[in-house]
């Protein structure tokens, strides 16, 4: 009986922490992707990189919590945005950040 109770409690804690990770990280990934776009459109490649790197960290954590093919695609575009931004190419970096945002929003639509 104790084993069942421990197993049930462990499953509950694990599922709660997974849901929490997605709930916390997904909106942060979206917000930082938006900030990367804003700065990229202003020609601020280094700040685009900062926000894209932060968005990437949150997207990767969210992907760990709940796998989603749109998150994978978002991560790919965030990495490309970072690479382009580090080269000083804010325009191409912004294009990738916009694609990342599109996929992150498909993966985690806003709650109504």
N, C-alpha and C positions, 0 to 999 in steps of 0.2 A: 504494500500500500504506500509506504514512504517513497519507494522508487518511482511510482506513478506520479506522486505529488511533486517530486523533484523534477521529473521529466516535463511535466506540465508547466511548472513555474519557469523552467529554463526556456521552454519554447515560447512562453509568453514574453519573457524578457527579451529574447532574441528578436521576435517579430516586432516588438515595440521599438527596439533600438534601430532596426532596419527601416521601419516607417519613419522614425524620427530623423535618421540620416537623410533620407530622401526629402522629407519636408523641409529640413534646414538647408541642405546643400543645393537643391534644384532652384529655388528662388534666388539664391545668391549667385549661382552660375548665370542665370538670366540677367540679373541686374548688372553684373560686371561685364557681361557681353554687351549690354546696351551702353555702358559707360565707355567701353573700348570703341564702339562705333562713334559715339559722340566726339571723342578725342581724335579718332582717326579722320573723321570728316573735317576737323579743324586743322589737320596736318600735324598733329602731335604724336608722331610715331612712338616715342619712348613711353608716353602715358598710355597709348593704346596697348603696348606690350605689357605694362603693369597690370592693367585691368584684364587683358586676355589671359595672363598667367594666373590671376586669381580666379577667373571664371573657369579655367581649365582644372584647377585644383578642386573646385566645388563640383564640377561636372564629373570628374573621376570618382569622387567620393559618392556622388549620387548613383553613378553606374555600379559601384560596388554594392550599394544598398539594393538596387533593383535594375537589373540589366534591361537595356532598351536600345534597339538599333538606331534610333534617332539620337540618343545620347552619344553613341559611338561616332556617328557622323558629325555631331557637334564638336566632339573632342578633336576629330581630325581637322576640322576647319579652324578651331582655336589654335592648334599647333601651327597650322599654316599662317594664321594671322600673326602669331608671335614671330615666326621666322621672317616674314616679310617686314614686320615692324622693326625687327632688329637690324634689317638691311636699310632702314630709313624709308621704306616704301609704305607710307601711311595709306595711300589709295588702295593698293592691292590688299594690304592688311585689313582695311575696312571691309572690302568685299568679302573676305573670308570670315570676318567677325559677323557680318550680316547673315551669311549662310549658317554659321554656328548658331546664331540666335534663332533663326527659323527652325532648325532642328531641335534645339532645346525647348522651344515653345511647343513643338509638336509632341515631344516626349513628356513634357510636364505642363499641360494646359492649365491656365489659371483656374483656381477654384471659384465657383460661383456662390 
